[in-house]
C-alpha cells in the first residue's frame, strides 16, 4: 500500500481523530434535520486534514505554511460552530471543552 508524507505528520494524525469526532456530531445534526449545521461542520472538519495533506505535497516551506494557515482558519471555524451548538444545547459543556482542547492542539 502506498504511503504519503502527510501520514507521518502528527498534526495530520490529530486532525483525522478530531475530524472523525466532528463527523459524528454532523451525523447527529442530520438526524435532527439541522442539515446546514451538519454540512458546515463536516466541510470545515475535513478542511483541517485536507489542507495538511495537500500542503505536505508542496515544493516549498512557504507554500506549506500557507496551507497550514488555511488549516488554522478551519480550526477556528470548527470551534465557532461547536460553541454555537453548545449555546443551542446540542452538545454539552464537557463535550465542547474536550473538542475545543483537541482543536487547540
Biotite code that builds the C-alpha atoms (Angstrom):
import biotite.structure as struc

atoms = struc.array([
    struc.Atom([0.000, 0.000, 0.000], chain_id="A", res_id=1, res_name="UNK", atom_name="CA", element="C"),
    struc.Atom([1.276, 3.465, -0.887], chain_id="A", res_id=2, res_name="UNK", atom_name="CA", element="C"),
    struc.Atom([2.150, 5.797, 1.956], chain_id="A", res_id=3, res_name="UNK", atom_name="CA", element="C"),
    struc.Atom([2.052, 9.551, 1.668], chain_id="A", res_id=4, res_name="UNK", atom_name="CA", element="C"),
    struc.Atom([4.275, 12.013, 3.507], chain_id="A", res_id=5, res_name="UNK", atom_name="CA", element="C"),
    struc.Atom([1.366, 13.554, 5.426], chain_id="A", res_id=6, res_name="UNK", atom_name="CA", element="C"),
    struc.Atom([0.513, 10.220, 7.055], chain_id="A", res_id=7, res_name="UNK", atom_name="CA", element="C"),
    struc.Atom([3.648, 10.521, 9.193], chain_id="A", res_id=8, res_name="UNK", atom_name="CA", element="C"),
    struc.Atom([2.776, 14.037, 10.373], chain_id="A", res_id=9, res_name="UNK", atom_name="CA", element="C"),
    struc.Atom([1.461, 14.051, 13.935], chain_id="A", res_id=10, res_name="UNK", atom_name="CA", element="C"),
    struc.Atom([-0.614, 17.146, 13.164], chain_id="A", res_id=11, res_name="UNK", atom_name="CA", element="C"),
    struc.Atom([-2.392, 15.261, 10.354], chain_id="A", res_id=12, res_name="UNK", atom_name="CA", element="C"),
    struc.Atom([-2.946, 12.234, 12.614], chain_id="A", res_id=13, res_name="UNK", atom_name="CA", element="C"),
    struc.Atom([-4.536, 14.502, 15.243], chain_id="A", res_id=14, res_name="UNK", atom_name="CA", element="C"),
    struc.Atom([-6.637, 16.194, 12.554], chain_id="A", res_id=15, res_name="UNK", atom_name="CA", element="C"),
    struc.Atom([-8.032, 12.840, 11.447], chain_id="A", res_id=16, res_name="UNK", atom_name="CA", element="C"),
    struc.Atom([-9.047, 11.990, 15.019], chain_id="A", res_id=17, res_name="UNK", atom_name="CA", element="C"),
    struc.Atom([-10.842, 15.314, 15.571], chain_id="A", res_id=18, res_name="UNK", atom_name="CA", element="C"),
    struc.Atom([-12.332, 15.075, 12.078], chain_id="A", res_id=19, res_name="UNK", atom_name="CA", element="C"),
    struc.Atom([-13.971, 11.760, 12.960], chain_id="A", res_id=20, res_name="UNK", atom_name="CA", element="C"),
    struc.Atom([-15.479, 13.306, 16.089], chain_id="A", res_id=21, res_name="UNK", atom_name="CA", element="C"),
    struc.Atom([-16.810, 16.248, 14.096], chain_id="A", res_id=22, res_name="UNK", atom_name="CA", element="C"),
    struc.Atom([-18.331, 13.828, 11.589], chain_id="A", res_id=23, res_name="UNK", atom_name="CA", element="C"),
    struc.Atom([-20.074, 12.015, 14.460], chain_id="A", res_id=24, res_name="UNK", atom_name="CA", element="C"),
    struc.Atom([-21.605, 15.307, 15.600], chain_id="A", res_id=25, res_name="UNK", atom_name="CA", element="C"),
    struc.Atom([-22.569, 16.109, 11.994], chain_id="A", res_id=26, res_name="UNK", atom_name="CA", element="C"),
    struc.Atom([-24.386, 12.765, 11.806], chain_id="A", res_id=27, res_name="UNK", atom_name="CA", element="C"),
    struc.Atom([-26.373, 13.690, 14.923], chain_id="A", res_id=28, res_name="UNK", atom_name="CA", element="C"),
    struc.Atom([-27.187, 17.072, 13.399], chain_id="A", res_id=29, res_name="UNK", atom_name="CA", element="C"),
    struc.Atom([-28.516, 15.382, 10.271], chain_id="A", res_id=30, res_name="UNK", atom_name="CA", element="C"),
    struc.Atom([-30.799, 13.160, 12.329], chain_id="A", res_id=31, res_name="UNK", atom_name="CA", element="C"),
    struc.Atom([-32.142, 16.344, 13.921], chain_id="A", res_id=32, res_name="UNK", atom_name="CA", element="C"),
    struc.Atom([-32.649, 17.752, 10.397], chain_id="A", res_id=33, res_name="UNK", atom_name="CA", element="C"),
    struc.Atom([-30.096, 20.501, 11.017], chain_id="A", res_id=34, res_name="UNK", atom_name="CA", element="C"),
    struc.Atom([-28.627, 19.956, 7.572], chain_id="A", res_id=35, res_name="UNK", atom_name="CA", element="C"),
    struc.Atom([-26.852, 23.298, 7.213], chain_id="A", res_id=36, res_name="UNK", atom_name="CA", element="C"),
    struc.Atom([-25.023, 22.869, 10.521], chain_id="A", res_id=37, res_name="UNK", atom_name="CA", element="C"),
    struc.Atom([-24.149, 19.309, 9.563], chain_id="A", res_id=38, res_name="UNK", atom_name="CA", element="C"),
    struc.Atom([-22.830, 20.298, 6.162], chain_id="A", res_id=39, res_name="UNK", atom_name="CA", element="C"),
    struc.Atom([-20.799, 23.201, 7.537], chain_id="A", res_id=40, res_name="UNK", atom_name="CA", element="C"),
    struc.Atom([-19.256, 21.155, 10.354], chain_id="A", res_id=41, res_name="UNK", atom_name="CA", element="C"),
    struc.Atom([-18.400, 18.263, 8.065], chain_id="A", res_id=42, res_name="UNK", atom_name="CA", element="C"),
    struc.Atom([-16.799, 20.551, 5.461], chain_id="A", res_id=43, res_name="UNK", atom_name="CA", element="C"),
    struc.Atom([-14.791, 22.546, 7.991], chain_id="A", res_id=44, res_name="UNK", atom_name="CA", element="C"),
    struc.Atom([-13.749, 19.331, 9.738], chain_id="A", res_id=45, res_name="UNK", atom_name="CA", element="C"),
    struc.Atom([-12.467, 17.796, 6.507], chain_id="A", res_id=46, res_name="UNK", atom_name="CA", element="C"),
    struc.Atom([-10.687, 21.016, 5.620], chain_id="A", res_id=47, res_name="UNK", atom_name="CA", element="C"),
    struc.Atom([-8.278, 20.623, 8.535], chain_id="A", res_id=48, res_name="UNK", atom_name="CA", element="C"),
    struc.Atom([-6.762, 17.295, 7.476], chain_id="A", res_id=49, res_name="UNK", atom_name="CA", element="C"),
    struc.Atom([-7.238, 18.003, 3.755], chain_id="A", res_id=50, res_name="UNK", atom_name="CA", element="C"),
    struc.Atom([-5.134, 21.161, 3.880], chain_id="A", res_id=51, res_name="UNK", atom_name="CA", element="C"),
    struc.Atom([-2.402, 19.497, 5.905], chain_id="A", res_id=52, res_name="UNK", atom_name="CA", element="C"),
    struc.Atom([-2.300, 16.654, 3.386], chain_id="A", res_id=53, res_name="UNK", atom_name="CA", element="C"),
    struc.Atom([-2.376, 18.976, 0.392], chain_id="A", res_id=54, res_name="UNK", atom_name="CA", element="C"),
    struc.Atom([0.247, 21.286, 1.856], chain_id="A", res_id=55, res_name="UNK", atom_name="CA", element="C"),
    struc.Atom([2.588, 18.393, 2.608], chain_id="A", res_id=56, res_name="UNK", atom_name="CA", element="C"),
    struc.Atom([2.924, 17.915, -1.130], chain_id="A", res_id=57, res_name="UNK", atom_name="CA", element="C"),
    struc.Atom([4.219, 21.464, -1.561], chain_id="A", res_id=58, res_name="UNK", atom_name="CA", element="C"),
    struc.Atom([7.643, 22.008, -3.011], chain_id="A", res_id=59, res_name="UNK", atom_name="CA", element="C"),
    struc.Atom([8.450, 24.909, -0.687], chain_id="A", res_id=60, res_name="UNK", atom_name="CA", element="C"),
    struc.Atom([8.206, 25.539, 3.018], chain_id="A", res_id=61, res_name="UNK", atom_name="CA", element="C"),
    struc.Atom([6.463, 28.871, 2.353], chain_id="A", res_id=62, res_name="UNK", atom_name="CA", element="C"),
    struc.Atom([3.712, 27.167, 0.362], chain_id="A", res_id=63, res_name="UNK", atom_name="CA", element="C"),
    struc.Atom([3.232, 24.518, 3.075], chain_id="A", res_id=64, res_name="UNK", atom_name="CA", element="C"),
    struc.Atom([2.879, 27.299, 5.657], chain_id="A", res_id=65, res_name="UNK", atom_name="CA", element="C"),
    struc.Atom([0.091, 28.833, 3.549], chain_id="A", res_id=66, res_name="UNK", atom_name="CA", element="C"),
    struc.Atom([-1.826, 25.543, 3.718], chain_id="A", res_id=67, res_name="UNK", atom_name="CA", element="C"),
    struc.Atom([-1.238, 25.367, 7.474], chain_id="A", res_id=68, res_name="UNK", atom_name="CA", element="C"),
    struc.Atom([-2.706, 28.876, 7.792], chain_id="A", res_id=69, res_name="UNK", atom_name="CA", element="C"),
    struc.Atom([-5.836, 27.685, 5.981], chain_id="A", res_id=70, res_name="UNK", atom_name="CA", element="C"),
    struc.Atom([-5.910, 24.731, 8.364], chain_id="A", res_id=71, res_name="UNK", atom_name="CA", element="C"),
    struc.Atom([-5.736, 27.099, 11.328], chain_id="A", res_id=72, res_name="UNK", atom_name="CA", element="C"),
    struc.Atom([-8.675, 29.120, 9.992], chain_id="A", res_id=73, res_name="UNK", atom_name="CA", element="C"),
    struc.Atom([-10.711, 25.924, 9.530], chain_id="A", res_id=74, res_name="UNK", atom_name="CA", element="C"),
    struc.Atom([-9.907, 25.015, 13.124], chain_id="A", res_id=75, res_name="UNK", atom_name="CA", element="C"),
    struc.Atom([-11.300, 28.365, 14.269], chain_id="A", res_id=76, res_name="UNK", atom_name="CA", element="C"),
    struc.Atom([-14.389, 27.833, 12.112], chain_id="A", res_id=77, res_name="UNK", atom_name="CA", element="C"),
    struc.Atom([-14.996, 24.472, 13.776], chain_id="A", res_id=78, res_name="UNK", atom_name="CA", element="C"),
    struc.Atom([-14.538, 25.994, 17.229], chain_id="A", res_id=79, res_name="UNK", atom_name="CA", element="C"),
    struc.Atom([-17.089, 28.676, 16.403], chain_id="A", res_id=80, res_name="UNK", atom_name="CA", element="C"),
    struc.Atom([-19.634, 26.112, 15.169], chain_id="A", res_id=81, res_name="UNK", atom_name="CA", element="C"),
    struc.Atom([-19.144, 23.985, 18.286], chain_id="A", res_id=82, res_name="UNK", atom_name="CA", element="C"),
    struc.Atom([-19.632, 26.990, 20.575], chain_id="A", res_id=83, res_name="UNK", atom_name="CA", element="C"),
    struc.Atom([-22.866, 27.798, 18.773], chain_id="A", res_id=84, res_name="UNK", atom_name="CA", element="C"),
    struc.Atom([-24.016, 24.171, 19.036], chain_id="A", res_id=85, res_name="UNK", atom_name="CA", element="C"),
    struc.Atom([-23.294, 24.325, 22.751], chain_id="A", res_id=86, res_name="UNK", atom_name="CA", element="C"),
    struc.Atom([-25.317, 27.505, 23.151], chain_id="A", res_id=87, res_name="UNK", atom_name="CA", element="C"),
    struc.Atom([-28.182, 25.769, 21.336], chain_id="A", res_id=88, res_name="UNK", atom_name="CA", element="C"),
    struc.Atom([-27.839, 22.857, 23.825], chain_id="A", res_id=89, res_name="UNK", atom_name="CA", element="C"),
    struc.Atom([-26.960, 20.390, 21.048], chain_id="A", res_id=90, res_name="UNK", atom_name="CA", element="C"),
    struc.Atom([-23.632, 19.495, 22.653], chain_id="A", res_id=91, res_name="UNK", atom_name="CA", element="C"),
    struc.Atom([-22.831, 19.730, 26.347], chain_id="A", res_id=92, res_name="UNK", atom_name="CA", element="C"),
    struc.Atom([-20.215, 21.793, 28.120], chain_id="A", res_id=93, res_name="UNK", atom_name="CA", element="C"),
    struc.Atom([-17.919, 18.842, 28.758], chain_id="A", res_id=94, res_name="UNK", atom_name="CA", element="C"),
    struc.Atom([-18.005, 17.738, 25.121], chain_id="A", res_id=95, res_name="UNK", atom_name="CA", element="C"),
    struc.Atom([-17.431, 21.321, 23.983], chain_id="A", res_id=96, res_name="UNK", atom_name="CA", element="C"),
    struc.Atom([-14.428, 21.770, 26.265], chain_id="A", res_id=97, res_name="UNK", atom_name="CA", element="C"),
    struc.Atom([-12.889, 18.467, 25.187], chain_id="A", res_id=98, res_name="UNK", atom_name="CA", element="C"),
    struc.Atom([-13.331, 19.261, 21.492], chain_id="A", res_id=99, res_name="UNK", atom_name="CA", element="C"),
    struc.Atom([-12.000, 22.798, 21.868], chain_id="A", res_id=100, res_name="UNK", atom_name="CA", element="C"),
    struc.Atom([-8.910, 21.451, 23.640], chain_id="A", res_id=101, res_name="UNK", atom_name="CA", element="C"),
    struc.Atom([-8.367, 18.939, 20.836], chain_id="A", res_id=102, res_name="UNK", atom_name="CA", element="C"),
    struc.Atom([-8.814, 21.638, 18.191], chain_id="A", res_id=103, res_name="UNK", atom_name="CA", element="C"),
    struc.Atom([-6.306, 23.815, 20.026], chain_id="A", res_id=104, res_name="UNK", atom_name="CA", element="C"),
    struc.Atom([-3.695, 21.074, 19.686], chain_id="A", res_id=105, res_name="UNK", atom_name="CA", element="C"),
])
